Amino acid sequence: MADELFKDISDTPAIEKEKEDLHTKYQLILASTDAGIDVLCDILVNFCNFGQYLQTQKEVDEYNVGISILSRLGIVSPGNEKRLVRLLVGMMPQPIRSKEE
């Protein structure tokens, strides 16, 4: 959302280069190793309320920080919605089958 507020000044090549460099740093630190992914998971679950029902404005604000981090990683980005939903649906547990089946 902050990017939308400053859209007119963020369109300059220097600003776009800085944003791209930061995007690369986020990916390098949080998504390129198992340790980085563990840290990202810890941040999202324990500080950003992922996987929980949000009940207060504070929880919503913390959740939005997590969405901002995922956006900086390129996970939550325009045009990526369908791919993200397919990955989430692919994670659904299989139904438990009875012993008779």
LUMTOR-985393 format. One record per atom (N, C-alpha, C, O): residue in three letters; x, z, y; atom name; residue number from 1. Coordinates in steps of 0.05 Angstrom, whole numbers. Layout:
<sites>
<r = ALA, x = X, z = Z, y = Y, a = CA, k = NUM>
...
</sites>
This chain:
<sites>
<r = MET, x = 16, z = 0, y = -24, a = N, k = 1>
<r = MET, x = 0, z = 0, y = 0, a = CA, k = 1>
<r = MET, x = 17, z = 0, y = 25, a = C, k = 1>
<r = MET, x = 11, z = -13, y = 45, a = O, k = 1>
<r = ALA, x = 39, z = 15, y = 25, a = N, k = 2>
<r = ALA, x = 57, z = 15, y = 48, a = CA, k = 2>
<r = ALA, x = 67, z = -13, y = 54, a = C, k = 2>
<r = ALA, x = 71, z = -20, y = 77, a = O, k = 2>
<r = ASP, x = 73, z = -28, y = 33, a = N, k = 3>
<r = ASP, x = 82, z = -55, y = 37, a = CA, k = 3>
<r = ASP, x = 61, z = -72, y = 51, a = C, k = 3>
<r = ASP, x = 68, z = -89, y = 67, a = O, k = 3>
<r = GLU, x = 35, z = -67, y = 46, a = N, k = 4>
<r = GLU, x = 14, z = -82, y = 59, a = CA, k = 4>
<r = GLU, x = 13, z = -74, y = 89, a = C, k = 4>
<r = GLU, x = 7, z = -91, y = 106, a = O, k = 4>
<r = LEU, x = 17, z = -49, y = 95, a = N, k = 5>
<r = LEU, x = 16, z = -40, y = 123, a = CA, k = 5>
<r = LEU, x = 37, z = -53, y = 140, a = C, k = 5>
<r = LEU, x = 32, z = -58, y = 164, a = O, k = 5>
<r = PHE, x = 60, z = -59, y = 129, a = N, k = 6>
<r = PHE, x = 82, z = -70, y = 144, a = CA, k = 6>
<r = PHE, x = 88, z = -99, y = 135, a = C, k = 6>
<r = PHE, x = 111, z = -108, y = 136, a = O, k = 6>
<r = LYS, x = 67, z = -113, y = 127, a = N, k = 7>
<r = LYS, x = 71, z = -140, y = 116, a = CA, k = 7>
<r = LYS, x = 85, z = -158, y = 136, a = C, k = 7>
<r = LYS, x = 103, z = -174, y = 128, a = O, k = 7>
<r = ASP, x = 78, z = -157, y = 161, a = N, k = 8>
<r = ASP, x = 90, z = -175, y = 181, a = CA, k = 8>
<r = ASP, x = 120, z = -171, y = 183, a = C, k = 8>
<r = ASP, x = 135, z = -191, y = 187, a = O, k = 8>
<r = ILE, x = 130, z = -146, y = 182, a = N, k = 9>
<r = ILE, x = 159, z = -142, y = 184, a = CA, k = 9>
<r = ILE, x = 173, z = -144, y = 157, a = C, k = 9>
<r = ILE, x = 197, z = -148, y = 156, a = O, k = 9>
<r = SER, x = 158, z = -141, y = 135, a = N, k = 10>
<r = SER, x = 171, z = -142, y = 109, a = CA, k = 10>
<r = SER, x = 175, z = -170, y = 99, a = C, k = 10>
<r = SER, x = 186, z = -174, y = 77, a = O, k = 10>
<r = ASP, x = 166, z = -190, y = 114, a = N, k = 11>
<r = ASP, x = 169, z = -218, y = 105, a = CA, k = 11>
<r = ASP, x = 196, z = -229, y = 113, a = C, k = 11>
<r = ASP, x = 202, z = -252, y = 106, a = O, k = 11>
<r = THR, x = 212, z = -215, y = 128, a = N, k = 12>
<r = THR, x = 238, z = -225, y = 136, a = CA, k = 12>
<r = THR, x = 256, z = -227, y = 112, a = C, k = 12>
<r = THR, x = 254, z = -210, y = 94, a = O, k = 12>
<r = PRO, x = 274, z = -247, y = 112, a = N, k = 13>
<r = PRO, x = 292, z = -250, y = 88, a = CA, k = 13>
<r = PRO, x = 309, z = -225, y = 83, a = C, k = 13>
<r = PRO, x = 314, z = -218, y = 60, a = O, k = 13>
<r = ALA, x = 318, z = -211, y = 103, a = N, k = 14>
<r = ALA, x = 335, z = -188, y = 99, a = CA, k = 14>
<r = ALA, x = 319, z = -165, y = 85, a = C, k = 14>
<r = ALA, x = 329, z = -152, y = 67, a = O, k = 14>
<r = ILE, x = 295, z = -161, y = 94, a = N, k = 15>
<r = ILE, x = 278, z = -141, y = 82, a = CA, k = 15>
<r = ILE, x = 271, z = -148, y = 53, a = C, k = 15>
<r = ILE, x = 272, z = -131, y = 35, a = O, k = 15>
<r = GLU, x = 265, z = -173, y = 48, a = N, k = 16>
<r = GLU, x = 258, z = -183, y = 21, a = CA, k = 16>
<r = GLU, x = 282, z = -179, y = 3, a = C, k = 16>
<r = GLU, x = 279, z = -171, y = -20, a = O, k = 16>
<r = LYS, x = 306, z = -184, y = 13, a = N, k = 17>
<r = LYS, x = 331, z = -180, y = -3, a = CA, k = 17>
<r = LYS, x = 334, z = -151, y = -10, a = C, k = 17>
<r = LYS, x = 341, z = -144, y = -33, a = O, k = 17>
<r = GLU, x = 330, z = -133, y = 9, a = N, k = 18>
<r = GLU, x = 332, z = -104, y = 4, a = CA, k = 18>
<r = GLU, x = 311, z = -96, y = -17, a = C, k = 18>
<r = GLU, x = 318, z = -80, y = -35, a = O, k = 18>
<r = LYS, x = 287, z = -106, y = -15, a = N, k = 19>
<r = LYS, x = 266, z = -99, y = -34, a = CA, k = 19>
<r = LYS, x = 274, z = -108, y = -62, a = C, k = 19>
<r = LYS, x = 270, z = -94, y = -82, a = O, k = 19>
<r = GLU, x = 285, z = -132, y = -64, a = N, k = 20>
<r = GLU, x = 293, z = -143, y = -90, a = CA, k = 20>
<r = GLU, x = 316, z = -127, y = -102, a = C, k = 20>
<r = GLU, x = 317, z = -122, y = -126, a = O, k = 20>
<r = ASP, x = 335, z = -119, y = -85, a = N, k = 21>
<r = ASP, x = 357, z = -103, y = -94, a = CA, k = 21>
<r = ASP, x = 347, z = -76, y = -105, a = C, k = 21>
<r = ASP, x = 356, z = -66, y = -125, a = O, k = 21>
<r = LEU, x = 328, z = -64, y = -90, a = N, k = 22>
<r = LEU, x = 317, z = -38, y = -99, a = CA, k = 22>
<r = LEU, x = 302, z = -41, y = -125, a = C, k = 22>
<r = LEU, x = 304, z = -24, y = -143, a = O, k = 22>
<r = HIS, x = 287, z = -63, y = -128, a = N, k = 23>
<r = HIS, x = 272, z = -69, y = -152, a = CA, k = 23>
<r = HIS, x = 292, z = -70, y = -176, a = C, k = 23>
<r = HIS, x = 287, z = -59, y = -197, a = O, k = 23>
<r = THR, x = 314, z = -84, y = -172, a = N, k = 24>
<r = THR, x = 335, z = -86, y = -193, a = CA, k = 24>
<r = THR, x = 347, z = -59, y = -200, a = C, k = 24>
<r = THR, x = 352, z = -53, y = -223, a = O, k = 24>
<r = LYS, x = 351, z = -42, y = -180, a = N, k = 25>
<r = LYS, x = 362, z = -15, y = -185, a = CA, k = 25>
<r = LYS, x = 342, z = 2, y = -201, a = C, k = 25>
<r = LYS, x = 350, z = 16, y = -219, a = O, k = 25>
<r = TYR, x = 317, z = 0, y = -194, a = N, k = 26>
<r = TYR, x = 296, z = 15, y = -209, a = CA, k = 26>
<r = TYR, x = 297, z = 6, y = -238, a = C, k = 26>
<r = TYR, x = 297, z = 23, y = -256, a = O, k = 26>
<r = GLN, x = 298, z = -20, y = -243, a = N, k = 27>
<r = GLN, x = 298, z = -30, y = -271, a = CA, k = 27>
<r = GLN, x = 324, z = -21, y = -285, a = C, k = 27>
<r = GLN, x = 322, z = -13, y = -308, a = O, k = 27>
<r = LEU, x = 346, z = -23, y = -272, a = N, k = 28>
<r = LEU, x = 372, z = -15, y = -284, a = CA, k = 28>
<r = LEU, x = 372, z = 14, y = -292, a = C, k = 28>
<r = LEU, x = 381, z = 21, y = -314, a = O, k = 28>
<r = ILE, x = 362, z = 31, y = -274, a = N, k = 29>
<r = ILE, x = 363, z = 60, y = -279, a = CA, k = 29>
<r = ILE, x = 341, z = 70, y = -298, a = C, k = 29>
<r = ILE, x = 346, z = 86, y = -315, a = O, k = 29>
<r = LEU, x = 317, z = 60, y = -294, a = N, k = 30>
<r = LEU, x = 294, z = 71, y = -309, a = CA, k = 30>
<r = LEU, x = 284, z = 55, y = -333, a = C, k = 30>
<r = LEU, x = 269, z = 65, y = -349, a = O, k = 30>
<r = ALA, x = 293, z = 30, y = -336, a = N, k = 31>
<r = ALA, x = 281, z = 14, y = -357, a = CA, k = 31>
<r = ALA, x = 301, z = 0, y = -375, a = C, k = 31>
<r = ALA, x = 293, z = -14, y = -393, a = O, k = 31>
<r = SER, x = 327, z = 3, y = -370, a = N, k = 32>
<r = SER, x = 346, z = -12, y = -386, a = CA, k = 32>
<r = SER, x = 359, z = 3, y = -409, a = C, k = 32>
<r = SER, x = 374, z = -8, y = -425, a = O, k = 32>
<r = THR, x = 354, z = 30, y = -410, a = N, k = 33>
<r = THR, x = 365, z = 46, y = -432, a = CA, k = 33>
<r = THR, x = 344, z = 64, y = -443, a = C, k = 33>
<r = THR, x = 324, z = 70, y = -430, a = O, k = 33>
<r = ASP, x = 348, z = 74, y = -467, a = N, k = 34>
<r = ASP, x = 329, z = 93, y = -479, a = CA, k = 34>
<r = ASP, x = 328, z = 118, y = -462, a = C, k = 34>
<r = ASP, x = 306, z = 130, y = -458, a = O, k = 34>
<r = ALA, x = 351, z = 127, y = -451, a = N, k = 35>
<r = ALA, x = 351, z = 151, y = -435, a = CA, k = 35>
<r = ALA, x = 335, z = 147, y = -409, a = C, k = 35>
<r = ALA, x = 320, z = 164, y = -401, a = O, k = 35>
<r = GLY, x = 338, z = 124, y = -397, a = N, k = 36>
<r = GLY, x = 323, z = 118, y = -373, a = CA, k = 36>
<r = GLY, x = 293, z = 117, y = -378, a = C, k = 36>
<r = GLY, x = 277, z = 126, y = -362, a = O, k = 36>
<r = ILE, x = 285, z = 106, y = -401, a = N, k = 37>
<r = ILE, x = 257, z = 105, y = -408, a = CA, k = 37>
<r = ILE, x = 246, z = 133, y = -413, a = C, k = 37>
<r = ILE, x = 224, z = 139, y = -406, a = O, k = 37>
<r = ASP, x = 262, z = 150, y = -426, a = N, k = 38>
<r = ASP, x = 254, z = 178, y = -430, a = CA, k = 38>
<r = ASP, x = 250, z = 192, y = -404, a = C, k = 38>
<r = ASP, x = 231, z = 207, y = -401, a = O, k = 38>
<r = VAL, x = 268, z = 187, y = -385, a = N, k = 39>
<r = VAL, x = 265, z = 200, y = -358, a = CA, k = 39>
<r = VAL, x = 240, z = 189, y = -344, a = C, k = 39>
<r = VAL, x = 225, z = 205, y = -333, a = O, k = 39>
<r = LEU, x = 235, z = 163, y = -346, a = N, k = 40>
<r = LEU, x = 211, z = 151, y = -333, a = CA, k = 40>
<r = LEU, x = 186, z = 163, y = -346, a = C, k = 40>
<r = LEU, x = 167, z = 170, y = -331, a = O, k = 40>
<r = CYS, x = 186, z = 166, y = -372, a = N, k = 41>
<r = CYS, x = 163, z = 178, y = -386, a = CA, k = 41>
<r = CYS, x = 159, z = 207, y = -376, a = C, k = 41>
<r = CYS, x = 136, z = 215, y = -371, a = O, k = 41>
<r = ASP, x = 180, z = 222, y = -374, a = N, k = 42>
<r = ASP, x = 178, z = 250, y = -365, a = CA, k = 42>
<r = ASP, x = 167, z = 251, y = -337, a = C, k = 42>
<r = ASP, x = 150, z = 267, y = -331, a = O, k = 42>
<r = ILE, x = 177, z = 234, y = -319, a = N, k = 43>
<r = ILE, x = 167, z = 233, y = -292, a = CA, k = 43>
<r = ILE, x = 137, z = 227, y = -291, a = C, k = 43>
<r = ILE, x = 122, z = 241, y = -278, a = O, k = 43>
<r = LEU, x = 129, z = 206, y = -306, a = N, k = 44>
<r = LEU, x = 101, z = 197, y = -305, a = CA, k = 44>
<r = LEU, x = 82, z = 218, y = -317, a = C, k = 44>
<r = LEU, x = 61, z = 223, y = -305, a = O, k = 44>
<r = VAL, x = 90, z = 230, y = -339, a = N, k = 45>
<r = VAL, x = 72, z = 249, y = -352, a = CA, k = 45>
<r = VAL, x = 72, z = 276, y = -339, a = C, k = 45>
<r = VAL, x = 51, z = 288, y = -334, a = O, k = 45>
<r = ASN, x = 95, z = 287, y = -332, a = N, k = 46>
<r = ASN, x = 97, z = 314, y = -322, a = CA, k = 46>
<r = ASN, x = 95, z = 317, y = -292, a = C, k = 46>
<r = ASN, x = 90, z = 339, y = -283, a = O, k = 46>
<r = PHE, x = 99, z = 296, y = -277, a = N, k = 47>
<r = PHE, x = 98, z = 298, y = -248, a = CA, k = 47>
<r = PHE, x = 77, z = 280, y = -236, a = C, k = 47>
<r = PHE, x = 69, z = 284, y = -213, a = O, k = 47>
<r = CYS, x = 67, z = 260, y = -251, a = N, k = 48>
<r = CYS, x = 49, z = 241, y = -240, a = CA, k = 48>
<r = CYS, x = 22, z = 240, y = -254, a = C, k = 48>
<r = CYS, x = 5, z = 222, y = -249, a = O, k = 48>
<r = ASN, x = 17, z = 259, y = -273, a = N, k = 49>
<r = ASN, x = -9, z = 262, y = -286, a = CA, k = 49>
<r = ASN, x = -18, z = 239, y = -303, a = C, k = 49>
<r = ASN, x = -42, z = 235, y = -306, a = O, k = 49>
<r = PHE, x = 0, z = 223, y = -314, a = N, k = 50>
<r = PHE, x = -8, z = 201, y = -330, a = CA, k = 50>
<r = PHE, x = -20, z = 212, y = -356, a = C, k = 50>
<r = PHE, x = -10, z = 230, y = -368, a = O, k = 50>
<r = GLY, x = -42, z = 199, y = -364, a = N, k = 51>
<r = GLY, x = -56, z = 207, y = -389, a = CA, k = 51>
<r = GLY, x = -74, z = 231, y = -385, a = C, k = 51>
<r = GLY, x = -84, z = 243, y = -404, a = O, k = 51>
<r = GLN, x = -79, z = 239, y = -360, a = N, k = 52>
<r = GLN, x = -96, z = 262, y = -354, a = CA, k = 52>
<r = GLN, x = -119, z = 253, y = -336, a = C, k = 52>
<r = GLN, x = -117, z = 233, y = -321, a = O, k = 52>
<r = TYR, x = -141, z = 268, y = -337, a = N, k = 53>
<r = TYR, x = -163, z = 264, y = -318, a = CA, k = 53>
<r = TYR, x = -155, z = 276, y = -291, a = C, k = 53>
<r = TYR, x = -145, z = 299, y = -291, a = O, k = 53>
<r = LEU, x = -158, z = 262, y = -270, a = N, k = 54>
<r = LEU, x = -150, z = 272, y = -244, a = CA, k = 54>
<r = LEU, x = -174, z = 286, y = -231, a = C, k = 54>
<r = LEU, x = -196, z = 275, y = -230, a = O, k = 54>
<r = GLN, x = -169, z = 311, y = -222, a = N, k = 55>
<r = GLN, x = -191, z = 327, y = -212, a = CA, k = 55>
<r = GLN, x = -188, z = 334, y = -182, a = C, k = 55>
<r = GLN, x = -208, z = 341, y = -169, a = O, k = 55>
<r = THR, x = -164, z = 332, y = -172, a = N, k = 56>
<r = THR, x = -160, z = 340, y = -144, a = CA, k = 56>
<r = THR, x = -146, z = 318, y = -129, a = C, k = 56>
<r = THR, x = -135, z = 299, y = -141, a = O, k = 56>
<r = GLN, x = -147, z = 319, y = -103, a = N, k = 57>
<r = GLN, x = -133, z = 299, y = -86, a = CA, k = 57>
<r = GLN, x = -103, z = 300, y = -91, a = C, k = 57>
<r = GLN, x = -90, z = 280, y = -91, a = O, k = 57>
<r = LYS, x = -93, z = 324, y = -95, a = N, k = 58>
<r = LYS, x = -64, z = 328, y = -101, a = CA, k = 58>
<r = LYS, x = -56, z = 312, y = -126, a = C, k = 58>
<r = LYS, x = -36, z = 299, y = -127, a = O, k = 58>
<r = GLU, x = -73, z = 314, y = -147, a = N, k = 59>
<r = GLU, x = -67, z = 300, y = -172, a = CA, k = 59>
<r = GLU, x = -69, z = 270, y = -168, a = C, k = 59>
<r = GLU, x = -53, z = 255, y = -179, a = O, k = 59>
<r = VAL, x = -88, z = 261, y = -152, a = N, k = 60>
<r = VAL, x = -90, z = 232, y = -146, a = CA, k = 60>
<r = VAL, x = -65, z = 223, y = -131, a = C, k = 60>
<r = VAL, x = -54, z = 202, y = -137, a = O, k = 60>
<r = ASP, x = -56, z = 239, y = -112, a = N, k = 61>
<r = ASP, x = -32, z = 232, y = -96, a = CA, k = 61>
<r = ASP, x = -8, z = 230, y = -115, a = C, k = 61>
<r = ASP, x = 9, z = 212, y = -112, a = O, k = 61>
<r = GLU, x = -5, z = 249, y = -133, a = N, k = 62>
<r = GLU, x = 17, z = 249, y = -152, a = CA, k = 62>
<r = GLU, x = 16, z = 225, y = -170, a = C, k = 62>
<r = GLU, x = 36, z = 212, y = -176, a = O, k = 62>
<r = TYR, x = -8, z = 218, y = -179, a = N, k = 63>
<r = TYR, x = -13, z = 195, y = -196, a = CA, k = 63>
<r = TYR, x = -4, z = 169, y = -181, a = C, k = 63>
<r = TYR, x = 8, z = 151, y = -193, a = O, k = 63>
<r = ASN, x = -11, z = 168, y = -155, a = N, k = 64>
<r = ASN, x = -4, z = 145, y = -140, a = CA, k = 64>
<r = ASN, x = 26, z = 141, y = -137, a = C, k = 64>
<r = ASN, x = 36, z = 119, y = -134, a = O, k = 64>
<r = VAL, x = 41, z = 164, y = -137, a = N, k = 65>
<r = VAL, x = 70, z = 162, y = -137, a = CA, k = 65>
<r = VAL, x = 79, z = 148, y = -163, a = C, k = 65>
<r = VAL, x = 97, z = 130, y = -162, a = O, k = 65>
<r = GLY, x = 67, z = 155, y = -185, a = N, k = 66>
<r = GLY, x = 74, z = 141, y = -210, a = CA, k = 66>
<r = GLY, x = 68, z = 112, y = -210, a = C, k = 66>
<r = GLY, x = 84, z = 95, y = -220, a = O, k = 66>
<r = ILE, x = 45, z = 104, y = -198, a = N, k = 67>
<r = ILE, x = 38, z = 76, y = -196, a = CA, k = 67>
<r = ILE, x = 58, z = 62, y = -178, a = C, k = 67>
<r = ILE, x = 65, z = 39, y = -183, a = O, k = 67>
<r = SER, x = 67, z = 75, y = -157, a = N, k = 68>
<r = SER, x = 88, z = 63, y = -139, a = CA, k = 68>
<r = SER, x = 114, z = 58, y = -154, a = C, k = 68>
<r = SER, x = 127, z = 38, y = -151, a = O, k = 68>
<r = ILE, x = 122, z = 77, y = -171, a = N, k = 69>
<r = ILE, x = 146, z = 74, y = -187, a = CA, k = 69>
<r = ILE, x = 142, z = 50, y = -206, a = C, k = 69>
<r = ILE, x = 160, z = 33, y = -209, a = O, k = 69>
<r = LEU, x = 119, z = 48, y = -220, a = N, k = 70>
<r = LEU, x = 114, z = 26, y = -238, a = CA, k = 70>
<r = LEU, x = 114, z = -1, y = -223, a = C, k = 70>
<r = LEU, x = 122, z = -21, y = -233, a = O, k = 70>
<r = SER, x = 104, z = 0, y = -198, a = N, k = 71>
<r = SER, x = 104, z = -24, y = -182, a = CA, k = 71>
<r = SER, x = 132, z = -33, y = -175, a = C, k = 71>
<r = SER, x = 139, z = -56, y = -176, a = O, k = 71>
<r = ARG, x = 149, z = -13, y = -168, a = N, k = 72>
<r = ARG, x = 177, z = -19, y = -162, a = CA, k = 72>
<r = ARG, x = 192, z = -31, y = -186, a = C, k = 72>
<r = ARG, x = 211, z = -46, y = -183, a = O, k = 72>
<r = LEU, x = 183, z = -23, y = -210, a = N, k = 73>
<r = LEU, x = 194, z = -34, y = -234, a = CA, k = 73>
<r = LEU, x = 184, z = -62, y = -241, a = C, k = 73>
<r = LEU, x = 195, z = -76, y = -257, a = O, k = 73>
<r = GLY, x = 162, z = -69, y = -227, a = N, k = 74>
<r = GLY, x = 150, z = -95, y = -233, a = CA, k = 74>
<r = GLY, x = 129, z = -94, y = -254, a = C, k = 74>
<r = GLY, x = 118, z = -115, y = -262, a = O, k = 74>
<r = ILE, x = 123, z = -71, y = -265, a = N, k = 75>
<r = ILE, x = 103, z = -68, y = -286, a = CA, k = 75>
<r = ILE, x = 75, z = -71, y = -275, a = C, k = 75>
<r = ILE, x = 59, z = -86, y = -286, a = O, k = 75>
<r = VAL, x = 69, z = -58, y = -254, a = N, k = 76>
<r = VAL, x = 43, z = -60, y = -240, a = CA, k = 76>
<r = VAL, x = 48, z = -78, y = -216, a = C, k = 76>
<r = VAL, x = 57, z = -69, y = -195, a = O, k = 76>
<r = SER, x = 41, z = -104, y = -220, a = N, k = 77>
<r = SER, x = 46, z = -123, y = -198, a = CA, k = 77>
<r = SER, x = 25, z = -145, y = -200, a = C, k = 77>
<r = SER, x = 14, z = -150, y = -221, a = O, k = 77>
<r = PRO, x = 19, z = -158, y = -177, a = N, k = 78>
<r = PRO, x = -1, z = -179, y = -177, a = CA, k = 78>
<r = PRO, x = 7, z = -201, y = -197, a = C, k = 78>
<r = PRO, x = 30, z = -210, y = -198, a = O, k = 78>
<r = GLY, x = -12, z = -210, y = -213, a = N, k = 79>
<r = GLY, x = -7, z = -230, y = -233, a = CA, k = 79>
<r = GLY, x = 1, z = -219, y = -260, a = C, k = 79>
<r = GLY, x = 3, z = -234, y = -279, a = O, k = 79>
<r = ASN, x = 7, z = -194, y = -262, a = N, k = 80>
<r = ASN, x = 16, z = -182, y = -287, a = CA, k = 80>
<r = ASN, x = -7, z = -166, y = -301, a = C, k = 80>
<r = ASN, x = -2, z = -154, y = -322, a = O, k = 80>
<r = GLU, x = -31, z = -166, y = -289, a = N, k = 81>
<r = GLU, x = -52, z = -149, y = -299, a = CA, k = 81>
<r = GLU, x = -60, z = -155, y = -328, a = C, k = 81>
<r = GLU, x = -62, z = -137, y = -344, a = O, k = 81>
<r = LYS, x = -64, z = -180, y = -334, a = N, k = 82>
<r = LYS, x = -73, z = -188, y = -361, a = CA, k = 82>
<r = LYS, x = -52, z = -181, y = -382, a = C, k = 82>
<r = LYS, x = -59, z = -171, y = -404, a = O, k = 82>
<r = ARG, x = -27, z = -185, y = -376, a = N, k = 83>
<r = ARG, x = -5, z = -179, y = -395, a = CA, k = 83>
<r = ARG, x = -4, z = -148, y = -399, a = C, k = 83>
<r = ARG, x = -1, z = -139, y = -422, a = O, k = 83>
<r = LEU, x = -8, z = -133, y = -378, a = N, k = 84>
<r = LEU, x = -7, z = -104, y = -380, a = CA, k = 84>
<r = LEU, x = -31, z = -94, y = -397, a = C, k = 84>
<r = LEU, x = -27, z = -76, y = -414, a = O, k = 84>
<r = VAL, x = -54, z = -105, y = -393, a = N, k = 85>
<r = VAL, x = -78, z = -97, y = -408, a = CA, k = 85>
<r = VAL, x = -74, z = -104, y = -437, a = C, k = 85>
<r = VAL, x = -81, z = -88, y = -455, a = O, k = 85>
<r = ARG, x = -63, z = -128, y = -443, a = N, k = 86>
<r = ARG, x = -58, z = -135, y = -471, a = CA, k = 86>
<r = ARG, x = -39, z = -116, y = -485, a = C, k = 86>
<r = ARG, x = -43, z = -109, y = -508, a = O, k = 86>
<r = LEU, x = -18, z = -107, y = -470, a = N, k = 87>
<r = LEU, x = 0, z = -88, y = -482, a = CA, k = 87>
<r = LEU, x = -13, z = -61, y = -487, a = C, k = 87>
<r = LEU, x = -9, z = -49, y = -508, a = O, k = 87>
<r = LEU, x = -30, z = -52, y = -468, a = N, k = 88>
<r = LEU, x = -45, z = -27, y = -472, a = CA, k = 88>
<r = LEU, x = -64, z = -29, y = -496, a = C, k = 88>
<r = LEU, x = -66, z = -10, y = -511, a = O, k = 88>
<r = VAL, x = -78, z = -51, y = -498, a = N, k = 89>
<r = VAL, x = -97, z = -54, y = -520, a = CA, k = 89>
<r = VAL, x = -82, z = -55, y = -547, a = C, k = 89>
<r = VAL, x = -91, z = -45, y = -567, a = O, k = 89>
<r = GLY, x = -58, z = -67, y = -547, a = N, k = 90>
<r = GLY, x = -42, z = -68, y = -571, a = CA, k = 90>
<r = GLY, x = -32, z = -41, y = -580, a = C, k = 90>
<r = GLY, x = -23, z = -38, y = -603, a = O, k = 90>
<r = MET, x = -33, z = -21, y = -563, a = N, k = 91>
<r = MET, x = -25, z = 6, y = -569, a = CA, k = 91>
<r = MET, x = -47, z = 23, y = -581, a = C, k = 91>
<r = MET, x = -42, z = 45, y = -590, a = O, k = 91>
<r = MET, x = -71, z = 12, y = -582, a = N, k = 92>
<r = MET, x = -94, z = 28, y = -592, a = CA, k = 92>
<r = MET, x = -89, z = 34, y = -621, a = C, k = 92>
<r = MET, x = -80, z = 18, y = -637, a = O, k = 92>
<r = PRO, x = -95, z = 59, y = -629, a = N, k = 93>
<r = PRO, x = -91, z = 67, y = -657, a = CA, k = 93>
<r = PRO, x = -111, z = 51, y = -675, a = C, k = 93>
<r = PRO, x = -133, z = 45, y = -667, a = O, k = 93>
<r = GLN, x = -102, z = 46, y = -699, a = N, k = 94>
<r = GLN, x = -119, z = 33, y = -718, a = CA, k = 94>
<r = GLN, x = -140, z = 52, y = -728, a = C, k = 94>
<r = GLN, x = -135, z = 76, y = -730, a = O, k = 94>
<r = PRO, x = -164, z = 43, y = -735, a = N, k = 95>
<r = PRO, x = -185, z = 61, y = -745, a = CA, k = 95>
<r = PRO, x = -176, z = 73, y = -772, a = C, k = 95>
<r = PRO, x = -162, z = 61, y = -788, a = O, k = 95>
<r = ILE, x = -183, z = 98, y = -776, a = N, k = 96>
<r = ILE, x = -176, z = 113, y = -800, a = CA, k = 96>
<r = ILE, x = -195, z = 102, y = -822, a = C, k = 96>
<r = ILE, x = -220, z = 102, y = -819, a = O, k = 96>
<r = ARG, x = -184, z = 94, y = -844, a = N, k = 97>
<r = ARG, x = -200, z = 83, y = -866, a = CA, k = 97>
<r = ARG, x = -204, z = 105, y = -887, a = C, k = 97>
<r = ARG, x = -187, z = 121, y = -892, a = O, k = 97>
<r = SER, x = -228, z = 104, y = -899, a = N, k = 98>
<r = SER, x = -233, z = 124, y = -920, a = CA, k = 98>
<r = SER, x = -217, z = 116, y = -946, a = C, k = 98>
<r = SER, x = -208, z = 94, y = -948, a = O, k = 98>
<r = LYS, x = -215, z = 135, y = -964, a = N, k = 99>
<r = LYS, x = -200, z = 130, y = -989, a = CA, k = 99>
<r = LYS, x = -214, z = 109, y = -1006, a = C, k = 99>
<r = LYS, x = -201, z = 96, y = -1023, a = O, k = 99>
<r = GLU, x = -240, z = 106, y = -1003, a = N, k = 100>
<r = GLU, x = -255, z = 87, y = -1020, a = CA, k = 100>
<r = GLU, x = -249, z = 58, y = -1012, a = C, k = 100>
<r = GLU, x = -253, z = 40, y = -1028, a = O, k = 100>
<r = GLU, x = -240, z = 53, y = -988, a = N, k = 101>
<r = GLU, x = -235, z = 26, y = -979, a = CA, k = 101>
<r = GLU, x = -211, z = 14, y = -990, a = C, k = 101>
<r = GLU, x = -204, z = -9, y = -984, a = O, k = 101>
</sites>
